[in-house]
Amino acid sequence: MSTTSPAPEIEDPPDEPIESVTGNISTDEFWGDDTGATTAEYAITTLAACGFAALLVVILKSEPIKELVTGVIETALGLGG
């Protein structure tokens, strides 16, 4: 019984020559000015952090999690049974 899969079929490479990259626009010209990119990145990161914090608040307010955290703290402090 073989557990390996057969090799993928590969098409023959094209016969035409590959285009030269000379004469093309530079990467900076292609992507354009990135003014304001840092501000947008901070904004997205801040929104993600707020969403994560809200999710944690919802999770930590649930009764089973409260009991679990309280039990861990009581055991750590030697107050548990």
Residue, then its C-alpha position, 0 to 999 in steps of 0.5 A: m500500500s502506497t501512502t505517497s501521492p503521484a507527482p503533479e503534472i507540469e506543463d512544458p515551459p513557454d518557448e518565447p523569450i522572457e520580457s526584459v524588465t528594463g524600461n518598466i516603471s520603478t516600484d516606487e512609481f508603481w505603488g505610488d506615494d505612501t503618505g498617510a499609510t502609517t496613520a491608517e496602520y495605527a487606526i486599524t491596529t487600534l480598532a483591532a485592539c478595541g475589538f479584542a478588548a471588547l471580546l475579552v470583557v464579554i468572555l470574562k463577564s460570563e459566570p463559568i469564567k468568573e468561577l474558574v478565575t476565582g478558583v485559581i486565585e483562591t487556590a493560589l492564595g491558599l484560600g481554597g479547600 
